[in-house]
Amino acid sequence: MRVTKRTNIAMRVLMFCAANAGRLVTKAEIAECCNASENHLAQVINQLGQLGFLHTQRGRNGGLSLGRPAEDIKIGDVFRVLEAPVPLAECFADVDNTCPLTEACRLRTALTDAVEAFYRSLDPITLDALICQNEALMNILNPGKGCAERDAALAV
């Protein structure tokens, strides 16, 4: 299975917001830190906002933040909603499926089971678990602040 660029960028955005909890972050900050184009980010941020993973605020003092606590964001949920529209193989496509084996093919069932196993392996992992006690990641996403400082900022 290959993760789409959209999901990859979405995870960078969510990790950046989690690492910088307690303040609004900008698209430009994320683009610079996470090596992503602002155009791609805009699309992903819009989708994450519609799904409730992000809170977005327009205007001069605008920005974005997590839409719910990092410990409540399950990585399996993020992957499911972002990867679901992408068919794993031609036989999973609603349109343009020209495979004559679809009705009798057991590979399709095996692939479905494999994808579900992949998502189930991500289900217990929270966004918080990806960043907390991960000083190397925090040094990239928010130099000088660890989870203790981030949690203190949230308590204020």
N, C-alpha and C positions, 0 to 999 in steps of 0.2 A: 504494500500500500504506500502511496506517496501522498504527503500532505500538500495541499494547495498553497500557493503563495499568499492567498487571502488569509488562510488560517495561521500561517507562519507570522504574518504581519499582525494579525489580531492578538496573538500571544505576546508579541513584543509590546504592543500598546498596553495590554492588560498588566504585564509585568512592570512596565514603566510607571503606570498609574499607581500600582500597589506599592512600588518602591518609593513613590513620592506622595504617599497618602497625607492628607491634611492640607493640601493645597491644590489649586487648579493648575494643570499642566497644559502646555500649548502643543499644537500639531508640529510647529517648527522645532520645538525641543525634542520631541519624539523622533522626528525625521533625522535630525542631526545625530542624536545618540544611537539610534537603532538602524541607521543606514537604510532608510526607506524613503521613497519619494512622497512628497506631500499629496500628490494626486491619488496614489494608492491608499495612503493613510486616510484621506477624506472619505473615500468610499467605505473603508473598513470601520472607521469611527462612526459613520452614519448607521451602518448596520448594527454595530455593537450597542449603539444608543437605542435603536428601535427594539433590540432584544432585551434591554434592561441591564446589560453588563456595564454600561457607561452612563454617566450623567454628563450632558453637554450644556454649556452655557454660552450663549452668543454675546457679542458686543465687545466693547473696548477692553473690559476686564474679564473677558470670557476665557473659557478653556474647558478642560474635561477632567473628570475624576471617576473613580469606580462608582457604579450604580448600586452596589451592595458591598458589604464587607468582603475582603479577600478570602476569608475562611469560608464564606458561603458560595464562592464561585468554584464549581467543580469543572475540572479540565475536560472530562468526558462530555459534559453538557455543551461546552464551547465547541468542541470538535464536532459533535453530532449536528448542531444547527448550522455550522459553517461548511461542513463537508457533505451534508445530506444532498444538496442539489447536484453534486458531481457524481455521475455514474461511475462505478468501479470498473466496469467493462461494458462493451457494447450491448450485451444482453440485458443489462440493467436499465438501459435508456428507454424512455417511453416512446420516443420517436427515433427514427434513423436506425432501428435495430434490424439488421439484415441477416442476422445469424439464423440459419435453418435448424440449429440444434437446440434452441432455447427451451422448447417444450419438454425435451427429454434429457437435458444436460444436467448431470449431477454436480458438475463443477460450479454451477451457479449457486447451489445450496451450500457447497463447501466454502465458497467465497463469502456468502452471506454470514455463515457461522464465524469465519475468520474475522470479518469486519466487526461483528458484535463482540467477539473476544477482545479485539483491539480497544473498542470503546469501554468495555467493562474494566479493562486494565487501567484506564485513565479515570474512571469514575471515583475512586477513593482519593485521588490527588486533588488538592485544592490549590488555588492561586497562591494562598499564603504559604503553603508547603514548598512552593517553588522558590520563593524569595527569602523566607525567614531562615536565619542561620546560614545564608549563602552569601558570605561576605564578598566573594569574588564578583558575584552578580551585582550586589549593592554598590560596590566600588565603580562599576560601569554605569549603572542606572541612577545612582544618587550618591556620589562620593561623599564620604564623611558621615553618612547616616546608616545605622544598622536598624534592625527591627525594633530594638528597645526605644531608640529615638523616634522612630516612625510611630510606634504605638503611643508614646508620650504625646506626640503632636496630635494624634487622633483623640486623645482623652481631653484635650483642651477645648 
